[in-house]
Amino acid sequence: MAAATTTERARLRAYRRQLFAHSTHHAEAFAHGQAFFTPAHPTKWDLNLLLVEDAAQTSADDLIAEAERLQAPAGLRHRKVEVQRGGDRLVDGFRAAGWSAERIVLMVLRPAADRRGDAPPAAVREVGFEAIRGLMEQWYREAMSPAEALDLVEADADTATTSGARFFLAERDGEPAASCMLLAGAGGVGQVEEVYTAARHRGAGLATAVIRTAIAAALERGDDLILIMADAEDWPQRLYERLGFEPVDEYRTFTRKPR
């Protein structure tokens, strides 16, 4: 983990809380944090979850009980908890209860640290959500049924309208090939998200191209802390490092899939 100032970490965590507050329908406070709900899109787990800032005074069993108490009456079939600090010691407890545990790395851009040095392989343009809808559906269908993928795409479409997100698209062979999203900035923090390249276009550097364009847009609007997140066990983290991002913080997510 690279060095980061206390201020940077505090800004990133505050930004994350603000993002949930802005993109979800409503929130309910509980003993260890806040529960966020978006009834229109119950299958979008990232819009329906419990956020815990610091787990030092709680346990996996306590949070599982809170998730059941709060999410079951809302008609949610999944259970999800995100822990910003102190989540490592909860991993065994959640896994013993049948939940999955993921470690998410928060990476920030360091100026002049892009080590790729290559020319963009395709032009990238800013578009509305409808131009990337097909790519997002392809992405989701790699891990779920067509019906589930469609639900998530519709959630993304609604969120795009309300959140002020911006989208960037690279085309290849006359078709949409890669895209990413730049979330609306808050407090000088900008987040690049949902980076995806269609299967037949992978390996051509298109993800690099759309990320760089999103970075340029964030800098142009005045963001001074640019964030991207990665699964600690997955390969995109290496790509982001080559583009100048370095890990400065991490959090844990715990999920029980619908039964």
URGINOR-V471838 format. One record per residue. RES is the residue in one letter. SS is DSSP state (A for helix, B for strand, O for the rest). PHI is phi as a letter, one per 20 degrees, with the letter a starting at -180 (* if undefined). Layout:
# URGINOR-V471838
<<RES,SS,PHI> <RES,SS,PHI>>
This chain:
# URGINOR-V471838
<<M,O,*> <A,O,f> <A,O,f> <A,O,b> <T,O,f> <T,A,g> <T,A,f> <E,A,f> <R,A,f> <A,A,f> <R,A,f> <L,A,f> <R,A,f> <A,A,f> <Y,A,f> <R,A,f> <R,A,f> <Q,A,f> <L,A,f> <F,A,f> <A,A,f> <H,A,e> <S,A,e> <T,O,e> <H,O,f> <H,B,b> <A,B,c> <E,B,c> <A,B,f> <F,B,c> <A,O,g> <H,O,d> <G,B,r> <Q,B,c> <A,B,d> <F,B,d> <F,B,c> <T,O,c> <P,A,g> <A,A,f> <H,A,c> <P,O,f> <T,O,e> <K,O,e> <W,A,f> <D,A,f> <L,A,d> <N,O,b> <L,B,b> <L,B,d> <L,B,d> <V,B,d> <E,O,f> <D,O,b> <A,O,e> <A,O,f> <Q,O,d> <T,O,b> <S,O,c> <A,A,g> <D,A,f> <D,A,f> <L,A,f> <I,A,f> <A,A,f> <E,A,f> <A,A,f> <E,A,f> <R,A,f> <L,A,e> <Q,A,e> <A,O,f> <P,O,f> <A,O,e> <G,O,m> <L,O,e> <R,O,e> <H,O,e> <R,B,c> <K,B,b> <V,B,c> <E,B,d> <V,B,d> <Q,O,f> <R,O,c> <G,O,n> <G,O,f> <D,A,g> <R,A,f> <L,A,e> <V,A,g> <D,A,f> <G,A,f> <F,A,f> <R,A,f> <A,A,f> <A,O,e> <G,O,n> <W,O,e> <S,B,e> <A,B,c> <E,B,c> <R,B,d> <I,B,d> <V,B,e> <L,B,e> <M,B,c> <V,B,d> <L,B,f> <R,O,d> <P,O,g> <A,O,m> <A,O,d> <D,O,f> <R,O,d> <R,O,f> <G,O,m> <D,O,e> <A,O,f> <P,O,f> <P,O,e> <A,O,b> <A,O,f> <V,B,c> <R,B,c> <E,B,e> <V,B,c> <G,O,e> <F,A,g> <E,A,g> <A,A,f> <I,A,d> <R,A,g> <G,A,f> <L,A,f> <M,A,f> <E,A,f> <Q,A,g> <W,A,g> <Y,A,f> <R,A,f> <E,O,f> <A,O,c> <M,O,b> <S,O,f> <P,A,g> <A,A,f> <E,A,f> <A,A,f> <L,A,f> <D,A,g> <L,A,f> <V,A,f> <E,A,f> <A,A,f> <D,A,f> <A,A,f> <D,A,f> <T,A,f> <A,A,g> <T,A,f> <T,A,e> <S,A,e> <G,O,m> <A,O,f> <R,B,d> <F,B,c> <F,B,c> <L,B,c> <A,B,d> <E,B,d> <R,B,b> <D,O,l> <G,O,m> <E,B,b> <P,B,g> <A,B,c> <A,B,b> <S,B,b> <C,B,b> <M,B,c> <L,B,d> <L,O,f> <A,O,g> <G,O,f> <A,B,b> <G,O,m> <G,O,n> <V,B,d> <G,B,c> <Q,B,c> <V,B,e> <E,B,b> <E,B,l> <V,B,f> <Y,B,b> <T,B,c> <A,O,g> <A,A,g> <R,A,f> <H,A,d> <R,O,f> <G,O,n> <A,O,d> <G,O,n> <L,A,f> <A,A,f> <T,A,g> <A,A,f> <V,A,f> <I,A,f> <R,A,f> <T,A,f> <A,A,f> <I,A,f> <A,A,f> <A,A,f> <A,A,f> <L,A,f> <E,A,f> <R,O,e> <G,O,o> <D,O,f> <D,O,d> <L,B,c> <I,B,d> <L,B,d> <I,B,b> <M,B,d> <A,B,b> <D,B,f> <A,O,f> <E,O,d> <D,O,d> <W,O,f> <P,A,g> <Q,A,g> <R,A,f> <L,A,f> <Y,A,f> <E,A,f> <R,A,f> <L,O,e> <G,O,o> <F,B,e> <E,B,c> <P,B,f> <V,B,c> <D,B,a> <E,B,b> <Y,B,b> <R,B,d> <T,B,c> <F,B,c> <T,B,c> <R,B,d> <K,O,f> <P,O,g> <R,O,e>>
